Amino acid sequence: MTVDKSVLERYLSVLKSYAASLDERHLVSSAELGCELIAADVPAEEIPEIHKRTLARLVEETPDIRLKEAIPSITAPLRELLTAYGLAGLS
């Protein structure tokens, strides 16, 4: 299944917003996106590709970003996406 471009845009927005503010409501947005991906039958195996493509865009659009400093703020939204998949597997 090919992921819709709007999903990538939304996830990019979450990453940028969370990285800029570390506000946990952006993590809620990431978890909600994860639930929507589950409902759309996007397999869990596609999540790393979504994250990779989004990170590539983030680096392209924000060339001054320092990876070492950004890692904590760009992995938390990924964790929330994956948590949604884990919780779906429990039900």
Rosetta blueprint (number, residue, H / E / L):
1 M L
2 T L
3 V L
4 D L
5 K H
6 S H
7 V H
8 L H
9 E H
10 R H
11 Y H
12 L H
13 S H
14 V H
15 L H
16 K H
17 S H
18 Y H
19 A H
20 A H
21 S H
22 L L
23 D L
24 E L
25 R H
26 H H
27 L H
28 V H
29 S H
30 S H
31 A H
32 E H
33 L H
34 G H
35 C H
36 E H
37 L H
38 I H
39 A H
40 A L
41 D L
42 V L
43 P L
44 A H
45 E H
46 E H
47 I H
48 P H
49 E H
50 I H
51 H H
52 K H
53 R H
54 T H
55 L H
56 A H
57 R H
58 L H
59 V H
60 E H
61 E H
62 T L
63 P L
64 D L
65 I L
66 R L
67 L H
68 K H
69 E H
70 A H
71 I H
72 P H
73 S H
74 I H
75 T H
76 A H
77 P H
78 L H
79 R H
80 E H
81 L H
82 L H
83 T H
84 A H
85 Y H
86 G H
87 L H
88 A H
89 G H
90 L H
91 S L
